[in-house]
Amino acid sequence: MNRLEGKVALISGAARGIGGESAKLMAREGAWLVVADVLDEAGRQTVEEIRAAGGQADYVHLDVTREEDWTTAIEVATGRFGKLDVLVNNAGVFIGKPIEEISLEEWNKLVAVNMTGVFLGTKLAAPALREAAKSSEHGSAIVNLASIAGLVGSQLDPLYSMTKGGVTLFTKSSALEFGRKGYRIRVNSIHPGVIQTEMGEQTFMARARRTGSNDPAPVRQQVSDTIPWGRLGVPLDIAKGVAFLASDDAAYMNGAGLVVDGGFTAA
Ligand code: NAI
């Protein structure tokens, strides 16, 4: 399927996990990719894999909390590939600590990556996305990685949940603002359930530690058992949703949230 043929996409946090898988899938679907991350070696490896499979990709160092890095990353997209059609705000960090135990420094780090990063990406990519939209029948797209923890409360990770709740509503607000201004940039969020990535493992480990254990395996099994579809998610489950929201197949989706969680929040 080549539903992203001719599209240029920039994905933050694309060195590994959900972002890495989304970059590879979107390249298979015809997009030209700018893979951006703070993990330079892993990011370059992702680019190599895309190229080896016949796709087009470049790597750029991007710390999403730094305005100047965003400017460079967007220049790489427009300089190398001529435009920017899609921004995926995927970079994120997790801290699984209770309210009374998390430090102000840890909270500031969560906010900087999970919220400031999304704000800066949206702000700095908007002019290029708006420009590309002028010659695209269905406009440009932003896809924000929120979480089910940004839809329902989280008794175990309340601060992470606060940042993702912010992403959920910022998605809707930016869709409304860009709509009002006639930018033709669709903005949607995706809400993964429990996905097997480095971050997924961090969530299992945080839960295990609360019971005084260093073994995430029993928690992993426990969580898996509570998912109506009967298994944990894998990055490709989410990448398929990201590629859909980025594509013209989602031409009439705007300010919406796509839940991909195996039924975890259905109850
Ligand atoms: P991951 O930890 O495997 O990958 C996150 C990527 O973001 C890494 O490559 C990391 O280097 C990058 N990153 C971190 N800080 C950065 C910064 N300041 N600037 C640029 N890149 C940075 O995590 P995963 O699971 O792939 O998560 C991707 C997104 O999906 C995140 O926003 C996460 O919150 C969200 N998510 C993940 C879930 C899961 O169960 N794994 C569930 C719900 C949402």
Residues whose N, C-alpha, C, O or C-beta is under 5 A from the ligand:
A	BS01	NAI	G13 A14 A15 R16 G17 I18 G19 D37 V38 L39 L62 D63 V64 T65 N90 A91 G92 V93 V113 L145 A146 S147 I148 P192 G193 V194 I195 T197 E198 M199 G200
